[in-house]
Amino acid sequence: MDEALYSACMRQTSFVTEIDGHEAIVMSERASSCGSCAGKASCHTLGSWKEASGKGRVFKLKVHNDMGAQVGDTVVIEVADSLLLKTAFRLYGVPMLVFVGLGSVVWQAMMLWNHNTADAAAALSGILGVIVYYIWIWKQGAPEGFDARIVAVEGSRKS
């Protein structure tokens, strides 16, 4: 069996196009394994592997640059396999729980007071709760461990 299918991380060879502080902008073609990945449609949605304009299967990605890579270097980047599941839960699971939980609490409170608008109030509060949650995670940014990182600098393409 192919050991790469069971690795803890996805690795991709890329090259550095820009340096931004302790982060590097890398560019590469998507791995051929992306075509068979069950989460390939989610990559663009999650904003991790953005398509570069007009380049087809080429992506640009901002990664942590702890290895000191420079513009033009060929690097190996690593993304944890668990990233897709964690991000999906953060972007879809938690908002669903916020919507249902907040909506249920508001509905129960409105029913206790015999309001005819309990359903509308519950739906509206659930929607507002989700909006507030998304604003909160947008301002918070990506938590530690939710990003790709450079694990090796293989050489320079400048020559």
Secondary structure, 3 states (H helix, E strand, C coil): CCHHHHCCEEEEEEEEEEEECCEEEEEEECCHHHHHCCCHHHHHHHCCCEECCCCCCEEEEEEECCCCCCCCEEEEEEEECCHHHHHHHHHHHHHHHHHHHHHHHHHHHHHHCCCCCHHHHHHHHHHHHHHHHHHHHHHHCCCCCCCCEEEEEEEECCC
